[in-house]
Amino acid sequence: MSWHARSAFQGMLVLCALAGLAGCGSRTPLQRPAGVEPVPAARGEEQPPASAELMEPGVQALPDRSAEPLKRSDERTVDPFDLPPS
């Protein structure tokens, strides 16, 4: 094994170990540090949203399916934009 291959292998081992350590963490709930103000409420709102509300995906993140499944087989219409790659 050459010197370059060995150093590359050792570098990959170090990166894998660091990636594994990055996944380790505390399992306790997060708390705001002392002296830090909470996030201000948005304009027009009485109070800022709770953390549970912030974790729910919005309408744009989970759009409704508007495509109706095929119920019968039809001939495809001619699409002028269906061009082969150039």
N, C-alpha and C positions, 0 to 999 in steps of 0.2 A: 504494500500500500504506500503510495507516494505521500510526501509531506503535505501537498495541497489537498489530496483526498482526505487525509486524516484530519486536517484542520477544518475542512468543510463538514466532516462528520461530527466533530466535536462541537462546532458551531450549531449544527442542527440539534444536537442533544441539549445544548444550553437553551435554545429557543423553545424546544418542547417542554423542558422543565419550567421555564418562565411562564409559558402558556398554561401549564397545569397549575402553577401557583396563582395565576391571575384568576382562576375559577374559584379559589378558596375565598371564603368571606364569612362574615358574621351572619348568623341567622336571626338576630334580634331585630325587632322593628326599628325603622329609622326614626330618629327624633331630630328636631331642629336644634342647632347649637344655641346656647344661651346668648342673649343679646342680639339675635338675628330676627329682623322683622319678617312676618309672613308676607307672602306675595299679595300685592294689593288687588282688590276686586276690579273687574273690568268695568268700563264706563257703562252706567245704567244698571249695574247689578248691586244688590244690597250687600252681599258678602261674597268672598272668593269661593270657587268650587272646592268641594272636599276632594281628597285624594282618590276616593273610589270613583267619583264622577270623572276625574281626569283620566282614569285608566280605561274607561269605557270607550270603544272606538266610535267615531262620529259617523254621520250618514255617508260621507264621501269615502270613508275607509271601508265600509261594508254596503255597497250599493245593492239594490234589489235586482233580481234577474228579470230582464224584460224580454229576453229571447225565448220565444215559444218553441218547444221541441217540435221536430218534424212529425207530422201525423200521416203524411202520405208522400210518396216520392214524386217530385216534379222535375221537369226539365229546367236546367239552369238558364237564366236569361243571359243575354250577351252583355258582358261587362267591358266597356271600352278601356278601363284602367287595369284590366287583368293582362299585363304584359310580361313577357319572359324577362329574366334578369339580363342586364346588358353589361 
